[in-house]
Amino acid sequence: MKEPLKLAIAGLGTVGGGVVKVLTEEAKRIEALCGRKIEIVAVSARHRQHDRGFDIDAFRWYDDPVAMAADPDSDVFVELIGGSDGAAKLAVEQALASGKHVVTANKALIAHHGTTLARMAEENQVALQFEAAVAGGVPIIKALREGLVANGIERVSGILNGTCNYILTVMETSGREYEDVLADAQKLGYAEADPSFDVGGTDAAHKLTILASLAFGTLPDFDQVYVEGLETVTPLDIRLADDFGYKVRLLGIAQRDGKRMELRVHPTLVGKNSSLAAVTGVFNAVEVVGSHVGPVMLEGRGAGEGPTASAVVADIVDVARGNIAQPFGLPASMLEEASYKPIKDHTGAYYLRVHAVDRAGSMAEITRALAEAEVSIERIVQRKDPIPEEDNRLPVVFITHDTDEVTMQRALALLAKHKDVVDEPLLIRIEQE
Amino acid sequence: MKEPLKLAIAGLGTVGGGVVKVLTEEAKRIEALCGRKIEIVAVSARHRQHDRGFDIDAFRWYDDPVAMAADPDSDVFVELIGGSDGAAKLAVEQALASGKHVVTANKALIAHHGTTLARMAEENQVALQFEAAVAGGVPIIKALREGLVANGIERVSGILNGTCNYILTVMETSGREYEDVLADAQKLGYAEADPSFDVGGTDAAHKLTILASLAFGTLPDFDQVYVEGLETVTPLDIRLADDFGYKVRLLGIAQRDGKRMELRVHPTLVGKNSSLAAVTGVFNAVEVVGSHVGPVMLEGRGAGEGPTASAVVADIVDVARGNIAQPFGLPASMLEEASYKPIKDHTGAYYLRVHAVDRAGSMAEITRALAEAEVSIERIVQRKDPIPEEDNRLPVVFITHDTDEVTMQRALALLAKHKDVVDEPLLIRIEQE
């Protein structure tokens, strides 16, 4: 039997507490799987006194996670503090510099500082594992780094934020307004008190940054992700999209286009019968298209104590078994500095919804304006019933043929000040299967 | 840079040829990922002369795969011969005894001889990898052995045979008969000339045996799987099931029930909106329910050159990187000899279809017979239109409440000889979500 693997865990919130519980409950089986014990030797958290359902005095206590990371009496530093900078970053750097393996659930940290940290891990010949950073309990990092490694990856996309998916699918089934559903999600613990990272798309963009790097062998570069949140989507749009055969999902999409990479997070229309349309509630799903395997989809819970702890513990077991790969698959020195395709170069179909003034001829005027803006329209629907609260507005939806983003944005600006248009028009990109 | 990893490949059919192509096309990237080259040094196949699209003279040739497995000048024996016994088994045993790692796509071999081979691999401290044996390119073995390792697994189930799923979903969309669709599948290369392993459920049972062992930490035991093929399902049943809100899929289901394991492969009704109902054509999907992570689903192509080669090459890369785990996760000596729940102890809802004689009162008689057999009926549908070709038959469908298998089989036997019933009645088990 090998020596036990000694862990120091920083952060004892929902996820940290979950990791302690899973390691305790599954200790016997994990020991058999690894051929060695996994022992928590030290912990650090913001508050020592706190009812966590387990006895904290069984472990050495540190007020300062950086000091804990420097202490030689542990093999693995488990970072569950969160945040792209501050204590989390300092502690992870300290741990790697001290020759400790690092397991983290911190998407922001890896999306912003992945390259530097991967280099440090490789120089020190230790692991830097972050399965829990993307899609919670779904083993997508391992799939990209190991299971699908035979493939050149052309595209990785999916539902990367459970809060957004919960809100959109509840809006879909209940017809309730965004703010109303968000408030519920907060009560249920599905959304943070400050939900802006989730609903604004930043969280999904962090995850997409990590997925793209693993999939394409490129340096992780958060700043290259185009991000739009879901705040502008209304129940009316969800209903109208349904009329055209679509569901609304907040997708993260990373795609190769020749030598350029396209990275974007935004509300998206997907076909009603697509796999992603079937993903509802707090579930996440990631689809990878590989050169040999074709499309592969992984789906499961993207957040919460159990799923996140499941991923963190899997990473710890990998370290215990000696399965230590380079953090991004390729050595950090070989990751490519990619060139990126900005959103203005995007081409695709669009859903464009305007509220027209309720008078004879307004729709014809708007349609003409769009034609003059060189938008090629595939289908138009005008709802016969005006919006109840404001009976002077008639929703009109245009579904376009493939059009480029610049043309669409120009048309959008035109319509926004068109005499027959009330309120802001809304544009949602469509992904065809 | 480490020494190259030397491969000997036995079997150069669709999958073997695919593996050679993938290793050639992806050589540069794989070398960067592994920090070493992967070299094919020897091959063996039934016929040396054969246009395979690559130059066979670049490798040492063996007529006998067992001799190749004994040759010390290779590190990994890649077995792509197939079959549970014969040359495949002899060669794999020889390779393991010679201290070589083995990578195989052979589900029958692992389902029947997994325990013995795992013991040999562990004694010789080599890998025995079989990702390609289950669900083709979908990395489900790795997910169970590594990615979801933190979880006690309660259930693993799914669509494990692409041929069956292709046939069922084409019957569903086209209304065509089984034999007709099977003939097409054979022309398209989706079904073998002798399709009995696929359509009879044996292939899915091989895969389920392997999944159950990995999921539950039990000795693989193919003989414990209850198997029913899809040959008895008619387009009429698919249509009638649809009326009740179900789709028909051939599922493999492995489930813990207290101390007993239930392993079964049979046609199954699943809810129209379930994830498995959304899996169509040659795709496979496996759902795992873990104690911490909850349900996780993986979906992708279950067969074919590219997907299968993708899985084989991923296994080879694992060996090249030194990621060598015990074949079934736990050491073979710790795998449990499980007790099994026979199909007669199954309880669940059932779809029961009979063809009633078209006369007043026949349906009442049949319903009464069922009630007397103590089958609790939830819903009944009698199609008003008799079957066109034989206008004396009226299909009647009963959906039962939870009932035990013994009661249902007794009722089935009763109905089969009932005076108002024509032809064999059909029973399909229902899986509720």
Interface residues (C-beta under 8 A of the other chain):
Chain A: G18 V22 E25 E26 R29 I30 A32 L33 G35 E131 G136 G137 V138 P139 K142 A143 E146 G147 L148 V149 A150 N151 G152 G217 N273 S275 A278 G290 S291 H292 V293 G294 P295 V296 M297 L298 E299 G300 R301 G306 P307 A309 S310 A311 V313 A314 V317 D318 R321 G322 N323 A325 Q326 G329 L330 P331 M334
Chain B: G18 V22 E25 E26 R29 I30 A32 L33 G35 E131 G136 G137 V138 P139 K142 A143 E146 G147 L148 V149 A150 N151 G152 G217 N273 S275 A278 G290 S291 H292 V293 G294 P295 V296 M297 L298 E299 G300 R301 G306 P307 A309 S310 A311 V313 A314 V317 D318 R321 G322 N323 A325 Q326 G329 L330 P331 M334
